[in-house]
């Protein structure tokens, strides 16, 4: 998921096929409003980067689809927020506790 803000909508992505420009369709998940535009992309390392430059609303989710010659090259999700210090999230935070009483032996039953 891409995190964008109301002032900057630059995203990096990996497309199925590299292209210099994309036909972009951005859909607001709440209002179902669709914004379509053609954007040029630049290569940044192993990624491509585009500046979406559209008016987004804070705390909204968007679906982005990028096409070249009618073929879907990338689909992703974006969230718009103006928060600057996003908390780091890990899927196993406070969920996994290492067992220290075991000596890593196991039993094989035949």
C-alpha positions as CSV (number, residue, x, y, z in Angstrom):
1,X,0.0,0.0,0.0
2,X,1.2,3.5,-0.9
3,X,1.0,6.3,1.7
4,X,0.3,9.6,0.1
5,X,-0.6,13.1,1.4
6,X,-2.7,15.9,0.3
7,X,0.4,17.8,-0.8
8,X,2.5,15.0,-2.4
9,X,1.2,12.0,-4.4
10,X,4.5,10.6,-5.7
11,X,4.6,6.8,-5.7
12,X,7.1,4.1,-6.7
13,X,6.0,0.8,-8.1
14,X,7.0,-2.2,-10.2
15,X,4.9,-2.6,-13.3
16,X,4.5,-5.8,-15.4
17,X,6.1,-4.0,-18.3
18,X,8.2,-0.9,-18.1
19,X,6.8,2.1,-20.0
20,X,7.6,5.8,-20.3
21,X,3.9,6.7,-19.8
22,X,0.8,5.2,-18.3
23,X,-2.9,5.8,-18.6
24,X,-3.9,6.0,-14.9
25,X,-7.3,5.4,-13.3
26,X,-7.6,6.4,-9.6
27,X,-10.8,5.4,-7.8
28,X,-11.9,6.8,-4.4
29,X,-13.2,3.8,-2.5
30,X,-15.7,5.8,-0.5
31,X,-17.3,8.1,-3.1
32,X,-16.5,5.8,-6.1
33,X,-15.3,9.0,-7.9
34,X,-12.8,8.1,-10.7
35,X,-9.9,10.3,-11.9
36,X,-8.3,9.4,-15.3
37,X,-5.1,10.9,-16.6
38,X,-2.0,10.1,-18.6
39,X,1.3,10.4,-16.7
40,X,4.9,10.0,-17.6
41,X,7.1,7.7,-15.4
42,X,10.8,7.7,-14.6
43,X,13.0,4.8,-13.5
44,X,14.4,5.0,-10.0
45,X,16.6,2.0,-9.4
46,X,14.4,-1.1,-9.9
47,X,11.2,0.9,-9.6
48,X,9.2,3.3,-11.6
49,X,8.0,6.6,-10.2
50,X,5.1,8.8,-11.1
51,X,3.7,12.0,-9.6
52,X,-0.1,11.5,-9.6
53,X,-0.8,15.2,-8.9
54,X,-4.5,14.8,-8.1
55,X,-6.7,16.2,-5.3
56,X,-7.1,13.6,-2.6
57,X,-8.9,13.8,0.7
58,X,-7.3,12.9,4.0
59,X,-8.1,9.5,5.6
60,X,-9.4,8.1,2.3
61,X,-8.4,4.9,0.5
62,X,-7.8,4.9,-3.3
63,X,-7.4,2.2,-5.8
64,X,-4.8,2.9,-8.6
65,X,-4.7,1.1,-11.9
66,X,-2.1,1.8,-14.6
67,X,-2.5,0.8,-18.2
68,X,-0.4,0.8,-21.4
69,X,-2.2,0.2,-24.7
70,X,-5.2,-1.0,-22.7
71,X,-3.3,-3.7,-20.8
72,X,-3.2,-3.5,-17.0
73,X,0.4,-3.0,-15.9
74,X,-0.1,-2.2,-12.2
75,X,-2.9,-2.2,-9.6
76,X,-2.4,-1.0,-6.0
77,X,-4.0,0.7,-3.1
78,X,-3.2,4.1,-1.6
79,X,-4.0,5.8,1.7
80,X,-4.0,9.6,2.1
81,X,-2.8,11.0,5.4
82,X,-1.0,14.2,6.4
83,X,0.6,12.5,9.4
84,X,4.4,12.5,9.3
85,X,5.4,10.0,11.9
86,X,3.7,6.9,10.9
87,X,4.0,4.1,13.5
88,X,6.1,1.1,12.4
89,X,3.9,-2.0,12.2
90,X,5.1,-5.6,12.3
91,X,2.8,-8.5,12.0
92,X,4.3,-10.3,15.0
93,X,4.7,-7.5,17.4
94,X,3.9,-8.8,20.9
95,X,2.5,-12.0,19.4
96,X,5.6,-14.3,19.5
97,X,7.3,-15.3,22.6
98,X,10.4,-17.4,22.5
99,X,10.4,-20.5,24.7
100,X,13.6,-20.5,26.7
101,X,13.1,-23.8,28.5
102,X,13.5,-26.0,25.4
103,X,16.8,-27.4,24.1
104,X,15.4,-27.7,20.6
105,X,15.1,-31.4,20.7
106,X,12.2,-33.1,18.9
107,X,10.7,-36.5,18.8
108,X,10.0,-38.4,15.6
109,X,7.2,-41.0,15.8
110,X,7.3,-43.9,13.3
